Amino acid sequence: MSVTANEFQFMTECITAELIERLVVREKYSLKQAIDTVYGSDTFSALGRPDTGLYFQSTGLVTQYLMREIKTGKME
């Protein structure tokens, strides 16, 4: 499925906001800590690349990737 640049940006921004919220609410990160963690992650880098298709996955799945990366230092 093909999306426009605006749709891609919207989808990635929505997932990013939800990732930050989940870290704050569920993992008790401070807002700054959550923002720094998400934006500094390989998961976020992959989310920003259309070729990965990650932007089209559920937030739950992307959260799993992020949590695995936080725990192991690797996204995969």
C-alpha positions in Angstrom: 0.0 0.0 0.0 1.3 3.4 -0.9 0.8 6.5 1.2 1.6 10.2 0.5 4.4 12.0 2.3 1.8 13.8 4.5 0.1 10.5 5.4 3.5 8.9 6.3 4.5 11.9 8.4 1.1 11.8 10.2 1.3 8.1 10.9 4.9 8.2 12.2 4.1 11.2 14.4 1.0 9.4 15.9 3.1 6.3 16.7 5.9 8.4 18.2 3.5 10.3 20.5 2.0 7.0 21.6 5.4 5.5 22.3 6.3 8.5 24.4 3.0 8.3 26.3 3.5 4.6 27.0 6.9 5.1 28.4 5.6 7.8 30.7 2.4 6.0 31.8 3.5 2.4 31.9 7.2 2.6 32.5 7.1 5.7 34.7 9.7 7.6 32.7 9.8 11.4 33.0 8.6 13.2 29.9 12.1 14.3 29.0 13.5 10.8 29.6 10.7 9.3 27.4 11.3 11.8 24.6 15.1 11.3 24.7 14.7 7.5 24.7 12.3 7.4 21.8 14.0 9.9 19.6 17.4 8.4 20.3 16.4 4.8 19.5 17.0 2.6 16.5 13.3 1.9 16.6 12.5 5.5 15.9 15.1 5.6 13.1 13.4 2.5 11.5 10.0 4.1 12.0 11.1 7.1 10.0 12.2 5.0 7.0 9.3 4.2 4.7 11.1 1.1 3.3 10.8 -0.7 6.7 7.0 -0.6 6.7 7.1 -0.1 10.5 4.9 3.0 10.2 2.1 0.8 9.0 2.3 -1.6 12.1 0.4 -1.3 15.3 1.7 0.8 18.1 1.7 -2.3 20.2 4.2 -4.0 17.9 6.4 -0.9 17.6 6.3 -0.7 21.4 7.6 -4.3 21.6 10.5 -3.4 19.4 11.3 -0.3 21.5 11.1 -2.2 24.8 13.3 -5.0 23.4 15.8 -2.3 22.3 15.7 -0.7 25.7 16.3 -4.0 27.5 18.9 -5.5 25.1 20.3 -2.6 23.3 19.1 -4.0 20.0 15.8 -3.5 18.1 15.7 -7.1 16.8 
